[in-house]
Amino acid sequence: MMSAPISLRTNAATLPAPIRPGQPITALAPMQDVTDLAFMRVIAEIGAPDYFFTEFFRVHAQSRLEKHILCSIDENTTGRPVFAQLIGEDLLHIERSARELLRHPVAGVDLNLGCPAPKVYKKNVGGGLLRDPDHVDAILGLMRAAIPGLFTVKMRIGFEDTRNFDRILDSVKRHGVDLLTVHGRTVKEMYRSEVHYDWIAHAVQRVTCPVLANGNVTSPEAAIRILETTGARGVMIGRHAIRNPWIFRQCRERFAGLDVSTVTLAEVRAYIDRLYRATADPDVPERAHVNKMKKYLNFVGQSVDAAGAFLHDMRRTQTEAELFAVCDRHLLEQPTRAFSPEPYPGIIARPNCETPSAESDGCSLDTVTA
Ligand SMILES: Cc1cc2nc3c(=O)[nH]c(=O)nc-3n(C[C@H](O)[C@H](O)[C@H](O)COP(=O)(O)O)c2cc1C
């Protein structure tokens, strides 16, 4: 068993127990335009993570908590806690938004110190804040004072290098942050570089709160390897949970020393069907909904076949009928064939779009690859 015996700091609130007490924590990463209520419900039906995080609430002088994100908190029926994530830099409005969030059934409030989209970091929010450790310190102090319950932070290891990492980790420690997630890349490294697990291990040593390791946790085997390398309390998984929503259940099996259950292509077909129905909106035309589905399926397709034939055909569909015909052809002709636990080598989710463009206002499915 991989549980790391790190004692929790003695703040008023303690972290929610994982589904299997004593096991490492698993969390679904916050993902803009992905981790909405519908997606969280689909994941929970297949095999919930221990914790959910919302996509970020933008905070600025005119901001109001976005209703569609609030839904994922107020109507959470997953049975698992949801942390609400904020992104911003203005002290007054961060405090206001944090207090507003506390009127909702949040497990805690999380600060985004990692979004790498140029339009975001140029405003000195998200990953941009990593250039200004004094300001991060002020935000952490203010949020800690405003949040009597769980206050969590999700950060990258730096902006273009790790020069400010220790100062920010020391602020995390000083202000009694309850849980720190570290995505082991700099902002400039975006999403496709190697992940620096040694820097996550460094964070684990430097802070007193539990740390979740994030970045390329592709499978239960990878989770075990990363937990061993970093000493982290758990793992946060993003893109590979879109690809393989069974990953949280499989991690629990692996952490318990059991065989990891195999997923068949027929089960993948059922997942796609469920996701299509869960994310359908009567106000969104069929073509637009199919296009949205393609963005999830870009990840799923990495494990369907080694040649990328499913991805090739799926990307050319325009209607629901075409999309499901492609799914039937690739997933139901050999329904008991195994869905690969790891992505097939060289199969990239979005081959033409490695980095978010300057116009992108966040981390969106339009711009992020795997
Ligand atoms: C489509 C997409 C949207 C994202 N949106 C957010 C976000 O709103 N907040 C955040 O902290 N990170 C966001 N991220 C980053 C992920 O939470 C995570 O740190 C990153 O994808 C690395 O983990 P992975 O390799 O498991 O995907 C986003 C990532 C993707 C792919």
The ligand as an SDF file (V2000), in Angstrom:
LIG
                    3D

 31 33  0  0  0  0  0  0  0  0999 V2000
   -8.6670   21.6960  -20.9750 C   0  0  0  0  0  0  0  0  0  0  0  0
   -7.9050   22.0670  -19.7490 C   0  0  0  0  0  0  0  0  0  0  0  0
   -8.3780   23.0740  -18.9220 C   0  0  0  0  0  0  0  0  0  0  0  0
   -7.6920   23.4150  -17.7560 C   0  0  0  0  0  0  0  0  0  0  0  0
   -8.2210   24.3400  -16.8970 N   0  0  0  0  0  0  0  0  0  0  0  0
   -7.6240   24.5640  -15.6810 C   0  0  0  0  0  0  0  0  0  0  0  0
   -8.2400   25.3800  -14.6770 C   0  0  0  0  0  0  0  0  0  0  0  0
   -9.3510   25.9110  -14.8550 O   0  0  0  0  0  0  0  0  0  0  0  0
   -7.5650   25.5440  -13.5070 N   0  0  0  0  0  0  0  0  0  0  0  0
   -6.3410   24.9580  -13.2600 C   0  0  0  0  0  0  0  0  0  0  0  0
   -5.7750   25.1220  -12.1690 O   0  0  0  0  0  0  0  0  0  0  0  0
   -5.7590   24.1700  -14.1920 N   0  0  0  0  0  0  0  0  0  0  0  0
   -6.3740   23.9430  -15.3610 C   0  0  0  0  0  0  0  0  0  0  0  0
   -5.8080   23.0730  -16.2630 N   0  0  0  0  0  0  0  0  0  0  0  0
   -4.5670   22.3780  -15.8990 C   0  0  0  0  0  0  0  0  0  0  0  0
   -4.8910   21.0190  -15.2440 C   0  0  0  0  0  0  0  0  0  0  0  0
   -5.6050   21.1940  -14.0430 O   0  0  0  0  0  0  0  0  0  0  0  0
   -3.6050   20.2240  -14.9680 C   0  0  0  0  0  0  0  0  0  0  0  0
   -2.8000   20.9630  -14.0860 O   0  0  0  0  0  0  0  0  0  0  0  0
   -2.8040   19.9370  -16.2440 C   0  0  0  0  0  0  0  0  0  0  0  0
   -3.6470   19.5120  -17.2940 O   0  0  0  0  0  0  0  0  0  0  0  0
   -1.7270   18.8590  -15.9890 C   0  0  0  0  0  0  0  0  0  0  0  0
   -2.3140   17.6780  -15.5280 O   0  0  0  0  0  0  0  0  0  0  0  0
   -2.5910   16.4000  -16.5040 P   0  0  0  0  0  0  0  0  0  0  0  0
   -1.2780   16.0310  -17.1300 O   0  0  0  0  0  0  0  0  0  0  0  0
   -3.1330   15.3620  -15.5570 O   0  0  0  0  0  0  0  0  0  0  0  0
   -3.5900   16.8580  -17.5320 O   0  0  0  0  0  0  0  0  0  0  0  0
   -6.4820   22.7540  -17.4340 C   0  0  0  0  0  0  0  0  0  0  0  0
   -6.0040   21.7460  -18.2900 C   0  0  0  0  0  0  0  0  0  0  0  0
   -6.7120   21.3930  -19.4200 C   0  0  0  0  0  0  0  0  0  0  0  0
   -6.1890   20.2730  -20.2520 C   0  0  0  0  0  0  0  0  0  0  0  0
  1  2  1  0
  2  3  1  0
  2 30  2  0
  3  4  2  0
  4  5  1  0
  4 28  1  0
  5  6  2  0
  6  7  1  0
  6 13  1  0
  7  8  2  0
  7  9  1  0
  9 10  1  0
 10 11  2  0
 10 12  1  0
 12 13  2  0
 13 14  1  0
 14 15  1  0
 14 28  1  0
 15 16  1  0
 16 17  1  0
 16 18  1  0
 18 19  1  0
 18 20  1  0
 20 21  1  0
 20 22  1  0
 22 23  1  0
 23 24  1  0
 24 25  2  0
 24 26  1  0
 24 27  1  0
 28 29  2  0
 29 30  1  0
 30 31  1  0
M  END
$$$$
